[in-house]
């Protein structure tokens, strides 16, 4: 309540009116007084006569009266429920930052509420059910649902809260108490779930317990599949470990070894590395892993897909067996289960969501379109024009050559840049910086180049070529819809991709997406003209339907000829013409995925471990 004093005409009354109003005493700013302050003013023993007091003296008297009389503190006004713009980062529903996943609500800039503040009580069981958390592996502590309950050191807690995070993400809530106990962990969760801080913060606490000489070698090693993901992990480690004076360096290929070796010589508590570059430096005898007691395999499924298993096993042989190992993966295929059984000891397995099924992010709207190869470019330009100006879009191609060709076609009109394995590290860094800043809003990439790429505000993903399997499809479209945002994924599907139709339908239905009728028809007929024996159709297609002398499958979609003979005059409408067109497609390099093993995969790590022994 603002105080306005109106003196009586005879100046004999101390206070004649108190009303909500704005009053400025000379150059004073409006003064905010609570009801308690007004009561204190009226009860003050000082002989107030406003005709004798200057407004400055009246305020001083009020403050003195407040000091003289002790009363219970009146309840404060509600805190602001939004952060100042400088402290808010784009992030998911569990967080205000992509590194931490999504936050349940914004926190006050003043820090966490006091422990005595009322908060909604949710049992650990209800929390786990709500977030689809399942845990196996013996006695496992319940999830930590608030930062105050973590027991983090004050300086570390300040770093987390100052970043705008209000509550742990599900993967953090369950993995933190297990990791702090020193147990091995297999954590299975989709990308963008906050797993980076899920292993970094327990690692910081591990470093506070074990103080090694960093010049003799690192204490923590994080293995990452790509350069981009490795540098992102390093940035988070530096930012959140600053107050704890934790040093971190990053080792990756495509960049000169000299600066990386000098960083190692100066000493680093944490090393984040890609397996290939770390093996190179190990062979040079320029790094020792004998002090490693905390090992993290991030995106383990991606590293195995990229063929890094031999390098990983070679690295692990250089690390003491007495260590804590944490493995984070988005999927749980047989290869990942096997390496987990070999490298981890009595781990706890934490699953977020359904592990047995490959699922896509439901916040992504998926658009599947059956498009002929010659129509892809025109349709792609239509999609790009439909986006808001400046929207970030990633286009996935199957080959480096197609990436460069599309980039040349799109640069002038839309502003595009390419990233693939033939680009040098400075070129890749420059392209990614321009894409992140929005100067180049369209990024054309191959799968390998974009794995682990974490860029905020990607509005759409376009699969110009369908990937080798639905697992890669889910990872591709997962570049958008991150951190609680929504996104769109456009996928061009052709006859050459029809062997993936059934699996794609499962992904679409699992995410409550619309399935085009053409995709259902492809799945029903077992390949849209391609049978199960060959990518390009049966060895001999048989006679065309209608009794003509041409060879080909029904409709001429595969094999030779079809209705109209072996070499019809209009080849563009024949099976032969389509086959030639398909043979020039980049998809000719795609290999069919290996046949799946019979039987359902084990549901837990321990069943997998028993199966492999």
C-alpha positions in Angstrom: 0.0 0.0 0.0 1.4 3.4 -0.9 1.2 6.1 1.7 -0.2 9.5 0.9 -0.3 12.1 3.7 -2.6 15.0 3.5 -2.2 17.6 6.2 -5.2 19.1 7.9 -5.8 22.8 7.3 -4.8 23.7 11.0 -1.8 21.4 10.8 -2.9 19.9 14.2 -3.6 16.3 13.2 -0.8 13.9 12.7 -2.4 11.9 9.9 -5.7 12.6 8.3 -5.9 10.2 5.5 -4.2 7.0 4.3 -5.2 5.8 0.9 -3.6 3.7 -1.9 -1.9 6.3 -4.0 1.4 7.4 -5.4 3.2 10.0 -3.4 6.6 11.5 -4.0 8.3 13.4 -1.2 10.4 15.9 -3.0 12.8 13.8 -5.1 11.9 10.5 -3.3 10.6 7.6 -5.3 7.2 6.2 -4.4 7.5 4.3 -1.1 5.9 0.9 -0.7 4.6 0.3 2.9 2.9 -2.8 4.2 0.0 -2.8 6.6 2.5 -3.7 9.3 4.5 -0.5 8.6 1.4 1.7 8.9 0.6 0.0 12.2 4.1 0.6 13.5 3.9 4.2 12.5 0.6 4.7 14.4 2.0 2.9 17.5 5.4 4.6 17.6 6.2 6.4 20.8 7.8 9.3 19.0 5.7 12.6 19.1 4.7 12.8 15.5 3.3 16.1 14.3 3.6 16.2 10.6 3.6 20.0 10.5 6.9 19.9 12.3 8.6 17.1 10.2 10.1 17.2 6.9 9.1 14.2 4.7 12.7 12.8 5.0 12.4 12.9 8.8 9.1 11.1 8.7 10.6 8.2 6.7 13.5 8.0 9.1 11.1 7.9 12.1 9.1 5.1 10.5 12.3 3.1 10.0 13.3 3.7 13.7 9.9 2.7 14.9 10.2 -0.5 12.9 13.4 -1.3 14.7 12.0 -0.6 18.1 8.9 -2.8 17.9 9.4 -6.5 17.2 6.5 -8.1 15.4 6.1 -11.4 13.4 7.2 -10.9 9.8 4.4 -10.4 7.4 4.3 -12.8 4.5 6.3 -11.7 1.5 4.7 -10.9 -1.8 4.8 -13.9 -4.2 8.1 -14.3 -6.0 8.3 -13.8 -9.7 7.5 -16.9 -11.6 9.6 -16.1 -14.6 13.3 -15.5 -15.0 14.8 -12.4 -16.3 15.5 -12.7 -20.0 19.2 -13.0 -19.5 18.8 -16.1 -17.4 16.3 -18.0 -19.5 17.5 -20.4 -22.1 15.5 -22.2 -24.7 14.8 -25.6 -23.3 12.4 -28.5 -22.8 9.6 -28.8 -20.3 11.9 -30.3 -17.7 14.5 -27.5 -17.9 15.2 -24.2 -19.2 18.3 -25.4 -21.0 18.9 -28.1 -23.7 21.8 -29.6 -21.7 19.6 -30.4 -18.8 16.5 -31.5 -20.7 13.1 -30.2 -19.7 12.1 -28.3 -16.5 8.8 -28.5 -14.8 8.6 -24.8 -14.3 10.7 -21.7 -14.2 12.5 -20.9 -11.0 13.0 -17.5 -9.3 16.2 -15.7 -9.9 16.6 -15.6 -6.1 17.5 -19.3 -6.1 15.7 -22.3 -4.8 12.8 -22.0 -2.3 13.7 -22.7 1.3 13.4 -26.3 2.4 10.5 -25.4 4.6 8.5 -24.0 1.7 5.5 -26.1 0.9 5.8 -28.2 -2.1 3.6 -30.8 -3.8 4.4 -34.2 -2.3 4.8 -36.9 -5.0 5.8 -40.4 -4.0 8.8 -41.9 -5.8 6.5 -44.7 -7.1 4.1 -42.1 -8.6 7.0 -40.1 -10.0 8.4 -43.2 -11.7 5.0 -44.2 -13.2 4.4 -40.7 -14.5 7.7 -40.6 -16.3 7.8 -44.3 -17.3 11.0 -45.0 -15.3 11.8 -48.7 -14.8 14.9 -49.8 -12.9 16.5 -53.2 -12.5 19.7 -54.5 -10.8 19.1 -55.2 -7.2 18.7 -52.5 -4.5 18.4 -49.2 -6.2 17.7 -45.9 -4.5 14.5 -44.0 -5.3 14.6 -41.0 -7.7 15.7 -37.6 -6.5 12.9 -35.2 -7.4 14.4 -31.9 -6.3 17.8 -30.2 -6.4 17.7 -29.6 -2.7 17.6 -33.4 -2.1 20.6 -34.2 -4.2 23.2 -33.3 -1.6 25.3 -31.5 -4.2 28.1 -29.2 -2.9 26.8 -25.5 -2.6 29.0 -24.2 -5.4 27.8 -26.9 -7.8 24.2 -26.4 -6.8 24.6 -22.6 -7.5 25.9 -23.4 -11.0 22.9 -25.6 -11.8 20.3 -23.1 -10.4 22.0 -20.1 -12.0 21.5 -21.8 -15.4 17.7 -21.7 -14.8 17.0 -25.3 -14.1 14.2 -25.9 -11.6 14.0 -29.7 -11.3 16.0 -32.7 -12.5 14.9 -34.5 -15.6 13.7 -38.1 -15.2 17.0 -39.6 -16.3 18.9 -37.3 -13.9 16.5 -38.0 -11.1 17.0 -41.7 -11.2 20.6 -42.0 -12.4 22.1 -39.4 -10.0 21.6 -41.3 -6.7 22.8 -44.5 -8.3 26.0 -42.9 -9.7 26.7 -41.1 -6.5 26.8 -44.5 -4.8 29.6 -45.5 -7.2 27.6 -48.2 -9.1 27.9 -48.9 -12.8 24.9 -47.8 -14.8 23.2 -48.6 -18.1 20.9 -45.7 -18.9 18.5 -46.0 -21.9 16.8 -42.8 -22.8 16.1 -40.7 -26.0 18.4 -37.9 -27.0 17.6 -34.5 -25.5 16.7 -36.0 -22.1 19.4 -34.3 -20.0 21.8 -37.3 -19.9 24.9 -35.1 -20.3 24.5 -33.6 -16.8 23.2 -37.0 -15.7 26.8 -38.2 -15.8 28.8 -35.0 -15.5 27.6 -33.9 -12.1 28.3 -37.2 -10.4 31.7 -37.1 -12.1 32.4 -33.7 -10.5 31.6 -35.1 -7.1 33.8 -38.1 -7.9 36.7 -35.7 -8.6 36.2 -34.0 -5.3 36.7 -37.3 -3.5 39.7 -38.4 -5.7 42.2 -35.7 -6.2 44.8 -36.9 -8.7 47.6 -34.9 -10.3 46.0 -34.0 -13.7 49.4 -33.7 -15.3 49.8 -37.5 -14.8 46.6 -38.2 -16.7 42.9 -37.6 -16.5 40.6 -39.1 -13.9 37.4 -39.0 -16.0 37.1 -40.2 -19.6 34.0 -39.6 -21.7 33.9 -41.4 -25.1 31.6 -39.8 -27.8 30.8 -40.9 -31.3 31.3 -37.5 -33.1 33.4 -34.4 -32.9 30.3 -32.2 -32.6 28.9 -34.1 -29.6 32.4 -34.2 -28.0 32.8 -30.4 -28.1 29.3 -29.9 -26.7 30.1 -32.2 -23.8 33.3 -30.2 -23.2 31.3 -26.9 -23.2 28.9 -28.2 -20.5 31.8 -29.6 -18.4 33.6 -26.3 -18.5 30.5 -24.3 -17.7 29.2 -26.3 -14.8 32.7 -27.3 -13.5 34.0 -23.7 -13.4 33.2 -23.1 -9.7 34.8 -26.4 -8.8 38.0 -25.5 -10.8 37.7 -28.6 -12.9 39.7 -28.7 -16.1 38.5 -30.4 -19.3 40.0 -31.0 -22.8 38.6 -32.5 -25.9 40.3 -34.9 -28.4 38.8 -35.4 -31.8 39.9 -36.1 -35.4 39.9 -33.6 -38.2 41.9 -31.1 -36.2 45.7 -30.7 -35.5 47.0 -32.9 -32.8 49.4 -30.2 -31.5 47.0 -28.0 -29.5 45.3 -31.1 -28.1 48.7 -32.6 -27.0 49.6 -29.3 -25.3 46.3 -29.3 -23.4 47.1 -32.8 -22.1 50.6 -31.7 -21.0 49.1 -28.9 -19.0 46.8 -31.4 -17.3 43.1 -32.1 -17.5 40.8 -33.7 -15.0 38.3 -34.7 -17.7 39.1 -35.8 -21.2 36.2 -36.0 -23.8 37.3 -37.9 -26.9 36.2 -39.7 -30.0 37.6 -43.3 -30.1 39.6 -42.8 -33.2 41.6 -39.8 -32.1 42.2 -41.1 -28.6 43.6 -44.3 -30.1 46.0 -42.3 -32.2 47.3 -40.4 -29.2 47.5 -43.6 -27.2 49.7 -45.1 -29.9 51.9 -42.0 -29.7 52.3 -42.7 -25.9 51.3 -39.1 -25.2 48.5 -39.9 -22.7 48.1 -42.2 -19.8 44.8 -43.7 -18.8 46.1 -45.4 -15.6 44.3 -42.8 -13.4 40.9 -43.2 -15.0 38.4 -44.3 -12.4 35.2 -42.9 -14.0 34.4 -44.0 -17.6 31.4 -42.8 -19.6 30.3 -44.2 -23.0 27.9 -41.6 -24.4 25.6 -42.7 -27.3 27.0 -46.1 -27.2 24.7 -47.4 -29.9 25.9 -44.7 -32.3 29.5 -45.6 -31.6 28.9 -49.2 -32.4 26.9 -48.3 -35.5 29.9 -46.3 -36.7 32.2 -49.3 -36.2 34.1 -48.1 -33.1 33.7 -51.2 -31.1 37.4 -52.4 -31.7 38.7 -49.0 -30.7 36.5 -48.9 -27.6 37.7 -52.3 -26.4 41.3 -51.3 -27.1 40.9 -48.1 -25.0 39.3 -50.0 -22.1 42.2 -52.3 -21.9 44.4 -49.3 -21.0 42.0 -48.4 -18.1 42.2 -50.0 -14.6 39.5 -52.6 -14.0 38.7 -50.9 -10.7 36.6 -48.1 -12.1 33.0 -46.9 -12.3 31.5 -47.2 -15.8 28.4 -45.5 -17.1 26.8 -46.3 -20.4 24.2 -44.1 -22.0 22.3 -45.2 -25.1 19.1 -44.3 -27.0 18.5 -47.9 -28.1 19.2 -51.3 -26.7 20.1 -53.6 -29.6 22.0 -56.9 -29.3 25.4 -55.3 -29.9 25.0 -52.8 -27.2 23.8 -55.5 -24.7 26.9 -57.5 -25.5 29.5 -54.8 -24.9 27.6 -53.7 -21.8 27.9 -57.3 -20.4 31.6 -57.2 -21.1 32.5 -53.8 -19.7 30.2 -53.2 -16.8 30.1 -54.9 -13.4 26.8 -55.5 -11.6 25.2 -52.5 -13.2 21.8 -50.9 -12.5 19.7 -50.5 -15.6 17.6 -47.3 -15.9 15.0 -47.2 -18.7 13.0 -44.1 -19.6 10.1 -45.2 -21.7 9.6 -48.5 -23.5 13.0 -50.0 -24.3 11.9 -53.0 -26.3 10.3 -50.8 -29.0 11.8 -48.1 -31.1 9.7 -45.0 -30.6 9.8 -41.6 -32.1 9.3 -38.3 -30.2 5.6 -37.6 -30.1 6.2 -33.8 -30.3 7.3 -34.3 -33.9 4.7 -34.2 -36.6 5.8 -36.8 -39.3 4.9 -36.3 -42.9 5.6 -39.3 -45.2 5.3 -38.6 -48.9 5.7 -41.1 -51.8 7.8 -39.1 -54.2 9.5 -40.1 -57.5 13.2 -39.4 -57.6 12.8 -36.7 -60.3 10.2 -34.9 -58.2 12.3 -34.7 -55.0 14.0 -31.4 -55.8 10.7 -29.6 -56.7 9.0 -30.9 -53.6 11.9 -30.0 -51.4 11.8 -26.4 -52.6 8.0 -26.3 -51.8 8.7 -27.4 -48.3 11.4 -24.8 -47.7 9.2 -22.0 -49.1 6.5 -23.1 -46.6 8.7 -22.5 -43.6 8.8 -19.2 -41.8 11.7 -17.0 -42.9 14.9 -17.8 -41.1 13.7 -21.2 -39.8 16.4 -23.7 -39.3 16.1 -26.9 -41.5 18.3 -30.0 -41.8 18.1 -32.0 -45.0 19.5 -35.5 -44.8 21.0 -37.2 -47.8 22.6 -40.7 -48.2 25.8 -39.6 -50.0 28.3 -36.8 -49.9 27.9 -36.2 -53.6 24.2 -35.6 -53.2 24.9 -33.2 -50.2 27.1 -31.1 -52.4 24.7 -31.1 -55.3 21.7 -30.1 -53.2 23.7 -27.4 -51.6 24.6 -25.9 -54.9 21.0 -25.9 -56.0 19.6 -24.4 -52.8 22.3 -21.9 -51.8 21.2 -18.9 -53.9 17.5 -19.0 -53.0 17.5 -20.4 -49.4 21.1 -20.1 -48.0 22.4 -23.7 -47.6 25.6 -25.3 -46.5 26.8 -28.9 -46.5 28.5 -31.0 -43.8 29.9 -34.4 -44.4 32.9 -36.6 -43.8 35.0 -35.0 -46.6 34.9 -31.5 -44.9 37.9 -30.5 -42.9 37.3 -29.6 -39.2 37.6 -25.8 -39.8 35.1 -26.1 -42.6 32.7 -28.1 -40.4 33.1 -25.6 -37.5 32.4 -22.7 -39.8 29.3 -24.4 -41.3 27.9 -25.3 -37.9 28.6 -21.8 -36.5 26.7 -20.2 -39.4 23.9 -22.7 -39.0 23.6 -22.1 -35.2 23.6 -18.3 -35.7 21.0 -18.5 -38.4 23.2 -16.9 -41.1 22.8 -20.2 -43.0 19.4 -21.5 -42.1 19.6 -24.7 -44.2 22.0 -27.5 -43.4 22.5 -30.4 -45.8 24.1 -33.4 -44.1 24.9 -37.1 -44.1 24.0 -39.3 -41.2 27.5 -39.7 -39.9 28.2 -35.9 -40.0 25.0 -35.1 -38.1 25.1 -37.7 -35.4 25.2 -36.1 -32.0 24.5 -32.7 -33.5 22.6 -30.6 -30.9 21.3 -27.3 -32.3 18.5 -25.4 -30.8 15.4 -24.3 -32.6 15.5 -26.6 -35.6 12.0 -26.3 -37.0 12.0 -29.1 -39.6 14.0 -32.1 -40.8 13.7 -33.4 -44.4 14.7 -36.9 -45.3 15.6 -36.4 -48.9 16.8 -40.0 -49.0 15.3 -42.6 -46.7 18.0 -44.0 -44.4 19.2 -47.6 -44.1 16.7 -48.4 -41.4 14.1 -47.1 -39.1 16.6 -46.7 -36.2 18.5 -44.1 -38.3 15.1 -42.6 -39.3 14.2 -42.0 -35.6 17.6 -40.5 -34.9 17.4 -38.2 -37.9 14.0 -36.8 -37.1 15.1 -36.4 -33.4 17.2 -33.4 -34.4 13.9 -31.4 -34.3 11.4 -31.4 -31.5 14.2 -31.2 -28.9 14.1 -29.6 -25.5 10.3 -29.7 -25.3 9.7 -27.9 -28.5 7.6 -29.1 -31.4 8.9 -29.9 -34.9 8.1 -31.3 -38.3 9.8 -34.1 -40.2 9.2 -34.6 -44.0 10.3 -37.9 -45.5 10.5 -38.8 -49.2 9.6 -42.4 -49.7 10.0 -44.4 -52.9 9.6 -47.9 -54.2 13.3 -48.6 -53.4 12.5 -48.0 -49.7 9.4 -50.2 -49.5 11.2 -52.9 -47.6 11.1 -50.5 -44.6 7.3 -49.8 -45.0 6.2 -52.2 -42.2 8.7 -50.9 -39.7 7.9 -47.3 -40.6 4.2 -47.9 -40.0 5.0 -49.2 -36.5 7.0 -46.0 -35.8 4.2 -43.8 -37.1 1.5 -45.6 -35.2 3.6 -45.6 -32.0 3.8 -41.8 -32.1 0.1 -41.4 -33.0 0.9 -40.2 -36.5 -1.1 -40.5 -39.7 0.0 -43.4 -42.0 -0.5 -42.7 -45.7 -2.5 -45.3 -47.6 0.3 -45.7 -50.1 2.7 -46.8 -47.4 0.1 -49.3 -46.1 -0.2 -50.7 -49.6 3.5 -51.0 -50.0 3.7 -53.0 -46.7 0.8 -55.2 -47.7 2.2 -56.2 -51.1 5.6 -56.8 -49.4 7.7 -54.2 -51.2 5.8 -52.2 -53.9 7.1 -54.3 -56.7 10.2 -55.6 -54.9 10.0 -59.0 -53.3 11.9 -60.2 -50.3 14.7 -61.8 -52.2 16.3 -58.8 -53.9 16.4 -55.1 -53.6 15.9 -54.7 -57.3 13.3 -57.4 -57.8 13.3 -61.1 -58.6 16.0 -62.5 -60.8 13.5 -63.1 -63.5 10.3 -61.1 -63.3 8.2 -63.5 -65.2 5.9 -62.4 -68.0 4.2 -59.1 -67.8 0.6 -59.1 -66.9 -1.5 -59.3 -70.0 0.5 -61.9 -71.8 2.8 -59.7 -73.7 6.3 -60.8 -74.4 8.0 -58.4 -72.0 9.5 -59.6 -68.7 8.7 -57.8 -65.5 6.7 -57.8 -62.3 3.1 -56.5 -62.1 2.9 -53.0 -63.4 6.5 -53.0 -64.4 7.7 -51.7 -61.1 10.7 -54.0 -61.0 12.5 -56.4 -63.2 12.4 -55.7 -67.0 9.6 -54.6 -69.2 6.3 -55.3 -67.7 3.3 -54.7 -69.8 4.4 -53.5 -73.2 7.5 -55.6 -73.9 11.2 -55.8 -73.1 12.1 -52.4 -74.6 9.0 -50.3 -75.1 9.2 -47.0 -77.1 8.3 -44.9 -74.1 10.8 -46.1 -71.5 9.9 -43.5 -69.0 6.6 -45.4 -68.3 8.1 -48.8 -68.2 9.6 -51.0 -65.6 13.0 -50.8 -67.4 13.0 -47.0 -67.3 12.1 -46.9 -63.6 14.8 -49.4 -62.9 17.4 -47.3 -64.7 16.2 -44.3 -62.8 16.4 -46.2 -59.5 19.9 -47.5 -60.3 21.2 -43.9 -60.5 19.7 -43.1 -57.1 22.0 -42.7 -54.2 20.0 -45.4 -52.5 21.9 -48.0 -54.6 24.6 -47.8 -52.0 22.3 -48.7 -49.2 22.6 -52.2 -47.9 19.7 -54.1 -46.4 19.9 -54.4 -42.6 21.0 -57.7 -41.2 18.2 -60.1 -40.5 16.9 -59.8 -36.9 17.6 -62.7 -34.6 14.7 -64.9 -33.7 13.0 -64.3 -30.4 12.4 -61.2 -28.4 15.5 -59.5 -26.9 16.0 -59.7 -23.1 14.2 -57.1 -21.2 16.9 -56.3 -18.8 20.7 -56.1 -18.7 20.9 -59.1 -16.4 19.0 -61.3 -18.7 21.3 -60.1 -21.5 24.4 -60.8 -19.4 23.2 -64.3 -18.6 22.4 -65.0 -22.3 26.0 -64.0 -23.4 27.8 -66.0 -20.8 
